[in-house]
Amino acid sequence: MTESGLKIIQSREVFSFSLDAVLLSRFASIPKYGRIADLCAGNGVIPLLLSDKTQARIDAVEIQPRLADMARRSVTLNGLSGQITIIEQDLRIYPKLAGNGVYDAVTVNPPYMPVTAGDQNENEHYAIARHEIHCTLEDVAEACARLVRPGGKVAMVHRPSRLLDIVETMRKWRLEPKRMQFVHPHANAEANMILIEAMRDGKPDIKLLPPIMVYENGVQIV
């Protein structure tokens, strides 16, 4: 159960949600009404957390059947079936089904590592969640750009080591980075996460927000 009282179904056998999903749900600029898409939805934690912030309809897209089923059950458990729809689909295909520019905002917590980077975990669910097996950064940016309306927002959490790739790829698909925030384990540590929000067809002008420190004196503060 989350701080907001939401009940979220998880399993240690598959990739469970972590702080990156929670921080993304807090960071994203979400409209009060309209339509929102969450890509790489996993067990549905981001749509569930967003439901506290908005009355918009939320479509959550997840390619893994087991995770999509967990997300669906969590949505039902929390009585949110009228607001959140879980869609078991490949994000590379989904824009063709949903249509272009149909969402006011898109959130995404994509796989962080290229398939060639490091050893893939033997657990298939973990490997798909961590490595770009079913979608690359390019695929994610293209899907976001096609789904969001002009002027709409796309919010992503990723690794700082991929920052230049993220900005370059977003701009290729007419997603202009507008807000950025680094997340550090503590004040003396390098950033290990980055939150970045872009606007479809926006003008170049970015705000670098104050960094987030997860721990202070050994105590988690976020």
C-alpha positions in Angstrom: 0.0 0.0 0.0 1.3 3.5 -0.9 1.2 6.6 1.3 -2.0 7.7 -0.4 -3.7 4.4 0.5 -3.6 2.8 -2.9 -3.2 -1.0 -3.0 -0.7 -2.1 -5.6 -0.2 -5.8 -6.6 3.4 -6.8 -6.9 5.5 -9.9 -7.2 9.2 -10.5 -6.5 9.3 -12.7 -9.6 8.7 -9.7 -11.9 10.0 -6.2 -11.9 8.4 -4.3 -9.1 8.0 -0.5 -9.0 10.6 1.6 -7.3 11.4 5.2 -6.4 11.8 6.3 -10.1 8.1 5.6 -10.8 7.1 7.5 -7.7 9.3 10.5 -8.5 8.0 10.6 -12.1 4.4 10.7 -11.0 5.2 13.7 -8.8 7.3 15.5 -11.4 5.0 15.2 -14.5 2.8 18.1 -15.4 -0.6 16.5 -15.6 -3.8 18.2 -16.8 -6.8 18.1 -14.5 -8.9 16.8 -17.3 -8.4 15.2 -20.7 -6.4 12.1 -21.7 -3.1 10.8 -20.4 -1.0 7.8 -21.7 1.5 6.0 -19.6 3.9 3.8 -21.6 6.0 0.9 -20.2 3.4 0.9 -17.5 4.6 -2.3 -15.7 2.2 -3.1 -12.8 0.4 0.2 -13.3 1.9 2.2 -10.4 2.3 5.5 -12.3 -1.4 5.6 -13.5 -2.5 4.7 -10.0 -0.4 7.4 -8.4 -1.6 10.0 -11.0 -5.2 9.2 -10.3 -4.8 11.3 -7.1 -3.7 14.3 -9.1 -6.2 14.3 -12.0 -9.6 13.4 -13.2 -8.3 12.7 -16.7 -8.7 9.3 -18.4 -5.5 7.4 -18.2 -4.5 4.7 -20.7 -1.6 2.5 -19.5 0.3 0.5 -22.1 2.3 -2.5 -21.1 3.7 -5.3 -23.3 4.2 -8.0 -20.7 1.0 -10.0 -20.2 1.7 -10.9 -16.5 2.5 -7.2 -15.6 -0.6 -6.0 -17.5 -2.7 -8.5 -15.6 -1.3 -7.3 -12.3 -2.0 -3.7 -13.3 -5.5 -4.5 -14.3 -6.2 -6.2 -11.0 -4.7 -3.3 -9.0 -6.9 -0.9 -10.9 -10.0 -3.0 -10.1 -8.9 -3.4 -6.4 -8.7 0.4 -6.0 -12.0 1.0 -7.8 -10.4 3.0 -10.6 -11.7 1.0 -13.6 -13.7 4.0 -14.7 -10.6 6.2 -15.0 -7.7 3.9 -15.8 -7.6 1.4 -18.7 -4.8 -1.1 -19.0 -3.8 -1.9 -22.6 -1.6 -4.9 -23.3 0.2 -3.7 -26.4 3.6 -3.0 -27.9 4.2 0.8 -27.7 5.7 0.7 -31.2 2.3 -0.4 -32.5 0.0 1.4 -30.1 0.1 4.9 -31.9 -1.2 3.3 -35.0 -4.2 2.0 -33.0 -4.8 5.0 -30.8 -4.2 7.7 -33.4 -1.9 10.8 -33.6 -2.1 13.6 -31.1 -4.9 12.1 -29.0 -3.3 12.6 -25.6 -2.7 15.8 -23.6 0.2 14.3 -21.7 2.4 11.1 -21.8 4.5 9.6 -19.0 7.1 6.9 -19.5 9.5 4.9 -17.4 11.4 3.1 -20.2 14.1 0.4 -20.1 17.3 2.3 -19.3 20.0 0.1 -20.8 20.8 -0.8 -24.4 20.8 -4.6 -25.0 24.6 -4.4 -25.5 25.2 -2.7 -22.2 26.1 -5.0 -19.3 24.7 -8.5 -18.5 21.0 -9.0 -18.9 19.2 -10.5 -15.9 18.3 -14.1 -16.4 14.7 -13.3 -15.3 12.9 -12.4 -18.5 10.6 -9.9 -16.8 13.6 -8.0 -15.3 15.5 -8.2 -18.5 12.6 -6.6 -20.5 12.1 -3.9 -17.9 15.8 -3.0 -17.7 17.1 -3.5 -21.2 15.9 -2.2 -24.6 14.7 -5.6 -25.8 11.2 -4.6 -27.0 11.8 -0.8 -27.4 14.7 1.5 -27.8 15.0 5.1 -26.7 14.2 6.0 -30.3 11.0 3.9 -30.3 9.9 5.5 -27.0 10.5 9.0 -28.3 8.6 8.3 -31.5 5.7 6.8 -29.7 5.4 9.7 -27.3 5.7 12.2 -30.1 3.0 10.5 -32.1 0.6 10.1 -29.2 0.8 13.6 -27.6 -0.9 16.6 -29.1 1.0 19.7 -30.1 1.8 21.7 -26.9 1.2 18.5 -24.9 3.8 17.3 -22.3 6.0 14.2 -22.2 7.6 13.3 -18.9 10.3 10.6 -18.6 12.6 9.2 -15.9 15.9 7.8 -17.1 19.6 7.5 -16.3 21.9 10.6 -16.4 24.4 8.7 -18.5 21.8 8.8 -21.3 21.1 12.5 -21.1 22.6 13.5 -24.4 20.9 10.6 -26.2 17.6 11.6 -24.6 17.8 15.2 -25.6 19.0 14.4 -29.1 16.3 11.8 -29.7 13.5 13.9 -28.2 14.4 16.8 -30.5 14.5 14.6 -33.5 10.9 13.8 -32.8 9.9 17.5 -32.1 9.8 17.0 -28.4 11.6 20.1 -26.9 12.9 19.5 -23.3 11.5 22.2 -21.0 12.1 21.0 -17.4 14.9 18.8 -16.0 15.7 17.6 -12.5 18.5 15.4 -11.3 18.0 12.9 -8.5 20.9 12.1 -6.1 21.1 9.3 -3.4 22.6 12.0 -1.1 24.3 15.4 -1.3 27.8 14.0 -1.9 26.8 11.4 -4.5 26.5 11.7 -8.3 23.0 11.8 -9.7 21.6 8.3 -10.5 18.3 9.4 -12.0 17.1 12.2 -14.2 13.6 13.5 -14.7 12.9 15.3 -17.9 9.8 16.8 -19.4 9.4 17.9 -23.0 6.7 19.8 -25.0 5.6 18.7 -28.4 6.6 21.5 -30.9 7.8 23.7 -28.0 10.4 26.5 -28.3 13.9 25.9 -27.0 13.9 27.1 -23.3 14.8 24.7 -20.5 14.5 25.1 -16.7 16.9 23.1 -14.5 15.1 22.5 -11.2 16.8 22.1 -7.8 18.2 18.6 -7.4 16.4 16.0 -5.3 18.3 14.3 -2.5 16.8 10.9 -1.6 18.6 10.5 1.7 19.8 13.0 4.3 21.9 11.7 7.2 21.0 8.2 6.3 17.3 8.9 6.4 15.1 8.7 3.3 13.4 12.1 2.9 11.6 11.6 -0.4 
